[in-house]
Amino acid sequence: MWRRRLSVLSDLPFPIRRPLPVTRPPSISIAPLARALKSPPPTAAAAAAMDAGFTPFGIFRSSYSGMAMGSSPATASLLSLNDLRDNKGARQKKKRKGRGIGSGKGKTAGRGHKGQKARGTSKFGFEGGQTPLRRRLPRRGFKNPFSLTFQPVGLGKIAKLINAGKIDSSELITMKTLKDTGAIGKHIEDGIRLMARGSEHINWPIHLEVSRVTVRAKAAVEAAGGSVRKVYYNKLGFRALLTPEWFAKKGRLLPRPARPPPKQRDRVDDIGRLPAPTKPIPTTTEEKDATAAA
C-alpha cells in the first residue's frame, strides 16, 4: 500500500516541498496596552481592511490565545475558569467496600472471617467481659435534688440604678423590676438573693421583694427605713412574673400563686403575688389603717 502511494507521489509533475514552520509573534501583555492605547476612529482604508478579514489587534489575539493555553513558557499565564481546580489530594474518593475482589475491599470488606470484630458493634462501654471503666472508677459525692440556685444582686447596684432614674424608689422593687432594669441577668433559675455589697449607698427607704436576703442586707435596708420580704415563686410563677406577655400572647390566664414546699416554708415570708405588684404589703398597724382609709 505504501509503495503504491509513493509511486503516485513520484509521478507528480511538480516537486513536493515541506511547509515552512510558522513563527509565533512575540507575546505582548494585553492589560497595560489596552489601557494605554486608545485607537482613533478607523479610516476608510482601515475599514476596508477589516472587512477583508484583517484586524489591527490580530497580534494581540494570537498572543492572548497562547497565554490562555499556556503553551509558551515566555508568555504570562492568565487565570481562566477552566483552570480552576482543587489542590492535589484535596479531594479523595470514598472507599467502596464489598464491590468485588478487584478493589481489595470485597466480600468481607477488610474485616476478615468471623469473630466479634467482623460482626456488628457491641454495647457502648463493653470491654470484652472485663470490668468496664465506669465501674472501675470510684464514686465521689452526690447531686442534691433539692439544691436551689439564686442569682445575687447587691444593694450598691440598686442604689446606682435609683440614682440613674431607672428605678423608682417610691414604688415596690420586685424581681421583675430588677430584671427589666438590667440589675440581674435574663436567666433566673430559682430566684434572687439580695446581698449587702454597697449598703452604705442606701440612704433612703426602699421596699423590696426577693427570694432570699442576707442578714446584713436586711439590717441595712431596715436601718434606712425600708423593708425586705422573702416571697416564693415556682417555675411557672417566675414565668408569669417576669414575662406575663407570654400568657397574653398564648391566650392563657395567669396561674395562681403556688404555695412553698414544706422544706421552704420557714425560709420565706409569704407567697409571691401575680401579676407583679407595685405597692408593698402593709405590715404595721399604721400602714394597714392608711391602706384601709385610702
C-alpha distance (Angstrom), angle and dihedral (degrees) to the residues before:
residue distance angle dihedral
M1 . . .
W2 3.78 . .
R3 3.77 91.1 .
R4 3.79 90.9 55.0
R5 3.81 92.0 50.8
L6 3.80 92.1 48.2
S7 3.80 90.9 49.2
V8 3.79 90.7 52.5
L9 3.80 91.6 50.3
S10 3.81 91.4 48.9
D11 3.81 91.0 54.7
L12 3.83 92.8 58.4
P13 3.84 113.7 115.6
F14 3.87 94.5 -134.7
P15 3.83 129.7 54.1
I16 3.80 120.5 -105.8
R17 3.76 115.2 -126.6
R18 3.76 128.4 -168.9
P19 3.79 115.5 -112.5
L20 3.76 115.2 -103.2
P21 3.82 116.1 -109.2
V22 3.77 113.2 -98.7
T23 3.79 111.1 -123.5
R24 3.80 114.5 -144.6
P25 3.81 115.0 -132.7
P26 3.78 116.5 -115.9
S27 3.78 113.0 -85.2
I28 3.76 118.3 -112.4
S29 3.77 123.8 -165.9
I30 3.78 110.6 -109.7
A31 3.77 104.7 -154.4
P32 3.85 100.3 62.5
L33 3.80 93.2 42.5
A34 3.78 92.4 46.5
R35 3.80 89.2 57.1
A36 3.80 96.2 41.8
L37 3.80 100.3 41.9
K38 3.74 118.2 70.5
S39 3.77 108.6 -179.9
P40 3.81 116.1 -139.0
P41 3.78 119.0 -128.9
P42 3.82 109.0 -71.0
T43 3.78 119.0 -103.3
A44 3.79 124.6 -131.1
A45 3.82 92.2 -96.5
A46 3.79 92.0 49.1
A47 3.77 91.3 49.0
A48 3.80 90.6 51.4
A49 3.81 90.4 49.8
M50 3.82 91.0 50.4
D51 3.80 89.9 50.4
A52 3.80 88.4 52.5
G53 3.82 90.0 57.9
F54 3.84 102.2 -95.4
T55 3.79 118.6 121.0
P56 3.80 124.9 -172.0
F57 3.80 90.3 -134.4
G58 3.79 95.2 54.4
I59 3.79 90.4 111.2
F60 3.79 90.1 55.4
R61 3.77 91.5 49.9
S62 3.77 92.6 51.6
S63 3.80 92.7 47.5
Y64 3.80 91.0 46.8
S65 3.79 91.7 52.3
G66 3.78 89.7 50.7
M67 3.80 92.2 49.4
A68 3.80 92.8 46.7
M69 3.78 92.7 51.7
G70 3.78 92.1 43.6
S71 3.80 92.3 -137.3
S72 3.79 97.1 139.7
P73 3.82 121.8 53.7
A74 3.80 90.4 -151.3
T75 3.79 92.6 63.4
A76 3.83 120.9 81.9
S77 3.81 112.6 -113.3
L78 3.81 116.9 -122.0
L79 3.82 122.8 -151.6
S80 3.77 114.1 -110.8
L81 3.79 133.2 176.0
N82 3.79 94.0 -113.9
D83 3.82 90.0 58.7
L84 3.85 96.0 56.8
R85 3.79 112.1 109.1
D86 3.80 140.3 137.1
N87 3.76 123.6 -90.6
K88 3.75 117.6 -88.3
G89 3.79 109.8 -81.4
A90 3.80 94.7 14.1
R91 3.80 92.4 114.2
Q92 3.77 120.8 41.9
K93 3.74 125.7 -171.3
K94 3.78 118.2 -112.8
K95 3.79 115.0 -100.5
R96 3.80 107.0 -110.6
K97 3.79 112.8 -151.8
G98 3.75 127.9 -163.9
R99 3.81 96.0 22.7
G100 3.78 101.6 123.6
I101 3.79 137.3 -63.1
G102 3.79 92.6 -82.2
S103 3.80 91.7 72.3
G104 3.81 93.7 55.0
K105 3.81 90.5 -126.2
G106 3.77 100.4 73.4
K107 3.80 131.3 126.4
T108 3.82 101.2 0.8
A109 3.83 91.8 24.4
G110 3.80 93.8 -135.2
R111 3.82 95.4 -53.1
G112 3.77 97.8 106.5
H113 3.81 126.3 -138.5
K114 3.81 122.2 -39.0
G115 3.76 125.2 -42.4
Q116 3.78 132.3 108.7
K117 3.81 93.8 -73.0
A118 3.80 91.7 53.8
R119 3.80 91.9 56.4
G120 3.80 134.1 58.1
T121 3.79 127.0 -53.1
S122 3.80 120.5 -75.6
K123 3.78 129.6 -131.4
F124 3.81 115.8 -59.4
G125 3.80 108.9 -95.2
F126 3.81 94.6 16.2
E127 3.80 111.2 141.8
G128 3.78 101.9 -174.2
G129 3.81 97.9 -81.0
Q130 3.79 100.8 -48.8
T131 3.78 121.5 114.7
P132 3.81 106.0 -75.5
L133 3.76 123.0 -126.3
R134 3.79 94.5 -107.0
R135 3.79 89.2 61.8
R136 3.79 96.7 40.3
L137 3.80 94.2 59.0
P138 3.83 116.9 80.7
R139 3.78 123.3 -118.7
R140 3.78 120.2 -114.2
G141 3.79 126.9 -168.9
F142 3.79 127.9 -27.7
K143 3.80 140.5 -110.9
N144 3.77 114.2 -107.3
P145 3.83 108.5 -137.5
F146 3.81 90.5 -161.5
S147 3.82 97.1 53.9
L148 3.80 117.4 125.3
T149 3.80 129.3 -152.2
F150 3.80 117.9 -149.1
Q151 3.78 126.1 -173.2
P152 3.84 111.2 -129.9
V153 3.80 124.5 -132.7
G154 3.81 126.0 178.2
L155 3.78 129.5 -137.9
G156 3.81 89.3 -124.6
K157 3.81 91.9 63.5
I158 3.81 91.1 48.2
A159 3.82 90.4 50.6
K160 3.81 90.3 49.7
L161 3.82 91.3 52.9
I162 3.80 90.8 47.8
N163 3.81 91.0 52.3
A164 3.82 89.5 48.3
G165 3.81 90.4 54.5
K166 3.80 95.7 -116.9
I167 3.81 94.3 114.5
D168 3.81 125.3 45.1
S169 3.79 107.7 -138.3
S170 3.82 92.0 -161.6
E171 3.82 91.4 66.5
L172 3.78 130.7 62.9
I173 3.82 113.2 -82.4
T174 3.80 108.1 -139.8
M175 3.78 132.0 176.5
K176 3.81 88.7 -98.1
T177 3.82 89.3 56.8
L178 3.80 90.9 52.0
K179 3.80 91.7 48.9
D180 3.81 95.3 47.1
T181 3.81 93.1 49.4
G182 3.81 94.3 48.3
A183 3.80 97.5 -111.8
I184 3.82 88.9 130.5
G185 3.76 136.9 20.6
K186 3.77 126.7 -89.1
H187 3.81 96.8 -107.2
I188 3.79 112.8 73.7
E189 3.79 112.2 175.4
D190 3.80 107.3 179.9
G191 3.80 103.8 -10.4
I192 3.81 144.7 -76.1
R193 3.80 129.4 -60.8
L194 3.80 116.7 -151.0
M195 3.82 112.0 -138.4
A196 3.82 130.3 -164.4
R197 3.81 96.4 -125.7
G198 3.81 108.0 133.7
S199 3.80 94.4 7.5
E200 3.82 90.6 147.2
H201 3.83 88.9 72.7
I202 3.82 92.6 62.8
N203 3.81 104.1 95.6
W204 3.82 100.3 148.6
P205 3.82 133.2 55.9
I206 3.81 115.9 -88.6
H207 3.80 130.5 175.8
L208 3.81 120.4 -144.2
E209 3.80 139.1 179.8
V210 3.82 114.5 -157.9
S211 3.79 138.0 149.0
R212 3.81 98.4 -112.6
V213 3.81 135.7 6.1
T214 3.77 132.7 -170.0
V215 3.81 122.2 -124.1
R216 3.80 94.0 -113.2
A217 3.80 93.3 48.6
K218 3.79 92.9 50.1
A219 3.80 91.8 48.1
A220 3.83 91.5 49.8
V221 3.81 93.3 50.6
E222 3.81 93.6 46.2
A223 3.81 91.0 46.8
A224 3.82 88.4 58.3
G225 3.82 90.4 51.4
G226 3.81 98.2 -100.0
S227 3.79 135.0 113.6
V228 3.81 138.9 -131.4
R229 3.80 124.6 -155.7
K230 3.79 126.4 -168.1
V231 3.79 109.7 -140.5
Y232 3.80 131.2 -177.8
Y233 3.81 127.2 -129.5
N234 3.78 126.9 170.3
K235 3.83 123.5 -146.5
L236 3.80 94.3 -83.1
G237 3.78 91.1 43.2
F238 3.81 91.2 54.7
R239 3.79 90.3 52.7
A240 3.81 90.9 50.6
L241 3.81 90.6 47.2
L242 3.81 98.6 46.6
T243 3.82 101.6 32.4
P244 3.82 110.2 22.6
E245 3.82 89.8 156.0
W246 3.81 88.5 71.1
F247 3.82 90.4 66.8
A248 3.80 91.5 45.9
K249 3.80 90.5 51.4
K250 3.79 91.2 51.7
G251 3.79 92.0 45.1
R252 3.80 93.3 -117.6
L253 3.78 132.6 135.2
L254 3.77 122.2 -116.5
P255 3.81 112.5 -95.5
R256 3.76 122.0 -111.9
P257 3.83 116.2 -100.5
A258 3.79 111.2 -91.4
R259 3.78 124.2 -129.9
P260 3.80 117.9 -117.9
P261 3.82 118.1 -105.2
P262 3.81 118.2 -104.7
K263 3.81 93.6 -98.6
Q264 3.81 92.1 56.7
R265 3.79 101.8 40.8
D266 3.80 93.7 93.1
R267 3.84 91.7 47.6
V268 3.81 98.6 57.1
D269 3.77 132.6 58.2
D270 3.78 100.9 -148.8
I271 3.78 147.1 -15.1
G272 3.78 115.9 -80.1
R273 3.81 116.7 -104.5
L274 3.81 125.1 -127.3
P275 2.97 129.7 -116.7
A276 3.80 100.7 30.6
P277 3.82 108.8 -81.3
T278 3.80 123.2 -131.3
K279 3.82 100.2 -163.3
P280 3.80 127.5 54.5
I281 3.79 122.2 -115.7
P282 3.83 110.2 -101.0
T283 3.80 111.1 -113.1
T284 3.79 105.9 172.8
T285 3.82 126.7 63.3
E286 3.81 92.3 -113.0
E287 3.80 91.9 53.4
K288 3.79 91.8 48.2
D289 3.81 91.5 50.7
A290 3.81 91.3 47.7
T291 3.80 90.9 50.0
A292 3.81 92.4 48.3
A293 3.82 91.5 48.7
A294 3.81 91.1 50.6
